[in-house]
Amino acid sequence: MNNAEFEKIYAEIAEKVRSLRETEEYDNDGVRCWLIGYITSGTRSYTSKQLEKIFSLGFENGKAPEAGKQSGAQK
């Protein structure tokens, strides 16, 4: 998928995520579950960078934790 098409789709996804957080009170886990369902239910193909950008919406600060920093990870 070209960049212009992706940016349009990304804007739609970002708006839906915002709505889920504000009106449906989804937490990060709920948003990530919704994102997985949305991405896997379609017929579009995404690059790894595009998927990374989309799934970063599943974290309130916009960035996934570094490896080993997820909740429950042991030192």
C-alpha positions in Angstrom: 0.0 0.0 0.0 1.4 3.4 -0.9 2.1 6.1 1.7 -0.8 8.3 0.8 -3.3 5.5 1.1 -1.8 4.4 4.4 -1.9 7.8 5.9 -5.6 8.1 5.1 -6.3 4.7 6.7 -4.1 5.6 9.6 -6.1 8.8 10.2 -9.3 6.8 10.2 -7.9 4.3 12.7 -6.5 7.0 14.9 -9.9 8.7 15.1 -11.6 5.4 15.9 -9.0 4.7 18.7 -9.6 8.2 20.1 -13.3 7.5 20.1 -12.9 4.2 21.8 -10.8 5.7 24.6 -13.1 8.7 25.1 -16.6 7.4 24.6 -16.2 3.7 25.1 -13.6 4.0 27.9 -11.3 1.4 26.4 -8.0 1.0 28.1 -4.7 0.1 26.4 -5.5 -3.6 26.3 -8.9 -3.0 24.9 -7.5 -0.8 22.2 -4.8 -3.3 21.2 -7.4 -6.1 21.0 -9.6 -3.9 18.8 -6.6 -3.0 16.6 -5.7 -6.7 16.1 -9.3 -7.5 15.1 -9.4 -4.5 12.7 -6.1 -5.3 11.1 -6.7 -9.0 10.7 -10.3 -8.7 9.4 -9.4 -6.8 6.3 -7.7 -7.6 3.1 -5.0 -4.9 3.2 -1.3 -5.7 3.5 0.8 -3.6 5.7 4.6 -3.1 6.0 6.2 -3.7 9.4 6.7 0.0 9.8 3.0 0.7 9.1 2.0 -2.0 11.6 4.3 -0.5 14.2 2.8 2.9 13.7 -0.7 1.5 13.9 -0.1 -0.6 17.1 1.6 2.4 18.8 -1.9 3.8 19.0 -2.5 1.0 21.6 -0.4 2.8 24.1 -1.6 6.1 25.7 1.8 7.7 25.3 2.0 6.6 21.6 5.0 4.3 22.1 5.3 0.6 23.0 7.5 -0.2 26.1 11.0 -1.4 25.3 11.7 -5.1 25.4 11.6 -6.4 28.9 9.7 -3.3 30.2 6.2 -4.7 29.7 4.1 -5.2 32.8 4.8 -8.5 34.5 8.3 -8.8 33.0 10.8 -10.1 35.5 14.3 -8.7 35.9 
